[in-house]
């Protein structure tokens, strides 16, 4: 006993000294390192803070650029404003409407200084501005002379990237010129043969808004921010110098330029003051964001941090010594508790062999652990399992149907529910096989079936009856529907353990087969050899049907596309549904824009990801419901004006079909409308192109003349508007499968037979 007490005291002393020395050495080393390296640490911390602020500024500038780019595209594609871009002499009503639209765009975004719409044919500018005269301007009268030079040399500028510049503009009420700093975003049309612009849209953002973005970033130091380009030119004013000032001769700017691709910081003289200069890497615009902070502010923070570190270290040392003394005295109690806990855990291990067996089998099935067959058999025997590795075996995946509904119904009893399913399946199959159930969590369990004899003979009908018995028993005892996926029979259990992923993938085909199905994974895996090609033609037909509001045809095409994927791997199904979801949402976006529909419904992204979707009917329901609602909206939107316009086009075709010059353009000229617009409108409402209707009318008239007149084919071709009789021959045969002469003979022959029949009666 005395020896034991001495050993305890010796151990206590060693433990106490070890703890005290560890605390003292750790504090001394860490404090010394911190004290010596405080300058670098402080500079690094300030740099990291500055870097985050500068990146935030960069993001705001990028957001402005994206907004300007989006606005330029929107203006360019605006049907009202397009008349200013492409018409030589738009009438006064079109100009007034377009200018009002431009003013609305400008007023909707207060950071926009002005918007120019340039027509290359008339060389006129249509200006909406805050600071100088708005309206129609020529190159000579435009209050922004530098823009003329930019458009004359547009090849030197990249579209949609900001062009920083200053120009002097005369105000509307003063003869004095005003200096204006702006950032211009250029969007232009294709170049014509004279190497000049057809049209352009210019969005100008005020310099003050860019500077406001720099000042809005939180900064609790007396720091200054500027933006430079890769040549060292000032892009944003620093309060003393205007934009486009040359900063390349400044020492700290030269060091930044010398590091062309990486962010960093440096210490240098800035305007005669030693400062920390933090800078970013070039962004997508090629701009770099620079912040300068006087070094005296940083060193003042360093002194405070050093003193705080010394005080904190001394306090921690004293507290650590006190705690070490107290805890060392009580060290033996925790050690004793740990030993007792280990013994308890050992007892619990023996008592919870079932849990350990479940974990072991789960890890084997999911491929987390791997064993040699003999070692695996030993482990199974140790856990009390009857599975024989060398005998034929297979896996069953039993999946609960309507899992989301079961979660709401059973809540915390799902584990007990899976255990009940596992017990029923194990008990039913144990008459023929050695069965072992494994709870895989979520909505399914795995059943390992191993033959009782090595020379096991497989009987498909008996096995199918066994599966049906499982489903019926589960439905009877626990009122639950399950789907079962069956793996191929393997020569030994070790091979069947490797089929879990194959089984899981095959189980997803419950999507098409429905609740309560029985799936053979071997059949599903065979789908992998088939090559799938997405039916783009049907997709285009689906888009056309949605655009015209033909929901019945859209439902038919959609159903064909979806059910074609049922004979392909699940990844194909997933990709096809994702593709259709994106296509339908894009169509809805287009319809909302083109038809000004207030149609807020879009397909949920969860549909595309098949999250919590068990059967295809759940997906079909969302698509079809959306198709029908869309048709209802479009039917409500169609106006009598469009119907009347289509009737006028049909009347023109019926009247002028014999005129060889009848075409889409001639109809548009007569109606004084855009050919593109009437073509799109006609196609949307009739699903037929105007040119096809013209050909159909001419072909119908030619058939009538062939049947009821004795005119020659050449005369009929001329009277029905065809440019030549040879072209009429080719087109007639393409439409009807026979030549005009054969058509006339065939009709005469049929009429003769018909007349004879009448006479005989």
ABEGO torsion letter per residue (X at the ends): XAAAAAAAAAAAAAAAAAAAAAAAAAAAAAAAAAAAAAAAAAAAAAAAAAAAAAAAAAAAAAAAAAAAAAAAAAAAABAAAAAAAABABBBAAAAAAAAAAAAAAAAABAABABBBBBBAAAGBBBBBBAABBBEBBBAAABABAAAAAAAAAAAABBBGBBBBBBBBBBBAABABBBBBBBBBBBBBBBBBAAGBBABBBBBBBBAAAAAAAAAABBBABBBBBBBBBAAGBBABBAGABBBGBBAAABAAAAAAAABAABBEBBBBBBGGBBBBBBBBBBBAAGBBBBBBBBAAAAAAAAAAAAAAAAAAAAAAAAAAAAAAAAAAAAAAAAAAAAAAAAAAAAAAAAAAAAAAAAAAAAAAAAGABBBBAAAAAAAAAAAGBABBAABBBBBBBBBBBGAAAAAAAAEAAAAAAAAAAAAAAAAAAAAABBBBBBBAEEABBBBBBBBABAABBBBAAAAAAAAAAAAAAAAAAAGBBBBBBBBBBBABAAAAAAAAAAAAAAAAAAAAAEBGBBBBAAAAAAAAABBBBBBAAAAAAAAAAAAAGBAAAAAAAAAAAAAAAAABBAAAAAAAAAAAAAAAAAAAAAAAAAAGBBBABBBBAAAAAGBGBABAAAAAAAAAAAAAAAAAAAAAABBAAAAAAAAAAAAAAAAAAABAABBAAAAAAAAGBBAAAAAAAAAAAAGBBAAAAAAAAAAAAAAAAAAABABBAAAAAAAAGBABAAAAAAAAAAAAGBBAAAAAAAAAAAAAAAAAAAAAX
